[in-house]
Amino acid sequence: MKLLRTNEAVGQFLKTDGTYESIDKIGKEDLLRLVDHTLEDDEFEIDPYDDQLIKNQAHQVIYKSIYQKLDDLRKRRKEFIDESARLFLEDYERYRT
């Protein structure tokens, strides 16, 4: 599944219905869904950022920012999941006693 792509000189993101929408129309819920996919799915793809493929400057800025964040999260995925589990474990232990 490709979460981010460049198509026809436009950055696009995958919507919940399986279609793609222009990156400048992304909302908070869409971003959270992309983060969830990044953390939960091993089988996702994102087109690398290339300013030559995206002609609109606004799309370049938005796409580059989202791409960098998702790529970093993908690289640090295990660390992030472990840290989250550790935080919840501390709270669970505190409330259990």
Steps between C-alpha positions, in 0.01 A plus 500: 500500500644836397420768759668790318567530130586748231273489199466746212735752672284499816560353844215276613398301808286188536150566630293257707296397196813390312516797264768767491454867583724801446743542791384856568159366604636275775335539839578409858310170481684407180837568663411287800391217272829518308693485828293198609578324172869582542507350849282196433565391140819345372374510142462869424683724256563870464648659190822681590491877490630644174450870434537437126188280496276737697453833323283689750711656778228461762476130415880474522509644851211290630612177332863541614396561860261205516743273315785583741283443808359168376841379384654587837214329681543191282871487585434548872184290507622230740649759733174700499285191567730385781499844660120520480462156657740598779299814576173306516661228713607757761146642515348152510725398790424820688121462472504126559634535854 
